[in-house]
Amino acid sequence: MPQAQETVLEIDLKALEYNYQLLRSKLKPTTKFMAVVKAFGYGSDAILVAKHLEKLGVEYFAVAYAKEGIALRDAGIKTPILVLHPQPVNFKRIIQHCLEPSLYNARVLKAFIAVAEAEEQKEYTVHIKFNTGLNRLGFWENDVDFIVGKLKSTSSIKAASIFSHLAASEDLNEKEFTKNQINNFRKIALEFEQKIGYKPMLHQLNTSGVLNYSEEAQYDMVRCGIGLYGFGNDEFFTSQLKNVFNLKSVISQIHMIEPNESVGYNRAFRAPHFMKTATIPIGHADGIHRALGNQKGAVAIKGKKAPMIGNICMDMIMVDITKIDCKEGDEVIIFDTQEAINDLAKSANTISYEVLTAISQRVNRIVK
Ligand SMILES: *Cc1c(COP(=O)(O)O)cnc(C)c1O
């Protein structure tokens, strides 16, 4: 890769492909793979990622909202797309773009049937979501009769799958709770199959679920997000995956700072001695968490750590390069390893998911 000349996010599609194959290798050959590409592909680029994964043969995509699914369809993605969290206001557009809604309560089930009937649909594919303990979205186990009644009362929709989501699949201290979620889902699925009279696909596992519970709850499909993008639920698995994200920038300007001079807004940093600082064109509006200011976070320049000093600005940061031999125009690495992403997450008191999804749309994405 040539040196960065502005702030760019390089997306390593080879690494993504590696991660996909590794996750797949943990599954039975018949298990379908739903690639979760919500939130711009976890901050990468949903279209780039989906196009690549479509070529590799993933069976399904998932997004959170209708708008994200429409963007994929507009880009030419043909693979089925599950919309995890749709709203009735978008149901007509969901049908127009051949997206498959998750129906998670009576309100959305009734509203979707009404729209599907108005649009004269026959057996339009939908997915029924059950809540088994996350208490976020989903029907309760005692809703099965109601759902089956509704489905039997119309030919406009058909449930292709029923699914649920684990609350603590990454936390082995919560194994008992998770096994309980798994058992509950199995019970719900059996009852649903008996009452509806056919077998919809079943799916319950996210990335950590695949890593920890693929024996007991693999079913027909799994839904993986973060693993594709290089993160497992522990250091060991993360080290088996490859890093997909390289966030790079450049030194715009270098300043020589006298002792007691301040740097940045509110004069938050005071130079204890003579210093050299670099100003970098990336700020909190680009996804550099404001909590990383005042030496909590660091970037790398010429392989050396340069702490972020003062407050993070909207469009830029200042870093300490006193001990680094560098010049204006030199490349700056915000992160190019999973370890660096995890370090930034820890320093900002958050998790890798948030560091990645925070990289704003202002940052150019390029394929590495
Ligand atoms: C985001 C999401 C996933 C993917 O989870 P990862 O931990 O990123 O693998 C799967 N299922 C649902 C319902 C989700 O919301």
The ligand as an SDF file (V2000), in Angstrom:
LIG
                    3D

 15 15  0  0  0  0  0  0  0  0999 V2000
  -25.7040   -7.8240   15.5620 C   0  0  0  0  0  0  0  0  0  0  0  0
  -26.4160   -9.1150   15.6570 C   0  0  0  0  0  0  0  0  0  0  0  0
  -25.7420  -10.3220   15.3540 C   0  0  0  0  0  0  0  0  0  0  0  0
  -24.2520  -10.4060   15.1010 C   0  0  0  0  0  0  0  0  0  0  0  0
  -23.5650  -10.4920   16.3380 O   0  0  0  0  0  0  0  0  0  0  0  0
  -21.9690  -10.6190   16.4230 P   0  0  0  0  0  0  0  0  0  0  0  0
  -21.7060  -10.7000   17.8880 O   0  0  0  0  0  0  0  0  0  0  0  0
  -21.4090   -9.3890   15.8300 O   0  0  0  0  0  0  0  0  0  0  0  0
  -21.5760  -11.8470   15.6780 O   0  0  0  0  0  0  0  0  0  0  0  0
  -26.5000  -11.4860   15.3110 C   0  0  0  0  0  0  0  0  0  0  0  0
  -27.8330  -11.4770   15.5890 N   0  0  0  0  0  0  0  0  0  0  0  0
  -28.4940  -10.3420   15.9300 C   0  0  0  0  0  0  0  0  0  0  0  0
  -29.9430  -10.4070   16.2460 C   0  0  0  0  0  0  0  0  0  0  0  0
  -27.8000   -9.1350   15.9950 C   0  0  0  0  0  0  0  0  0  0  0  0
  -28.4530   -8.0220   16.3460 O   0  0  0  0  0  0  0  0  0  0  0  0
  1  2  1  0
  2  3  1  0
  2 14  2  0
  3  4  1  0
  3 10  2  0
  4  5  1  0
  5  6  1  0
  6  7  2  0
  6  8  1  0
  6  9  1  0
 10 11  1  0
 11 12  2  0
 12 13  1  0
 12 14  1  0
 14 15  1  0
M  END
$$$$
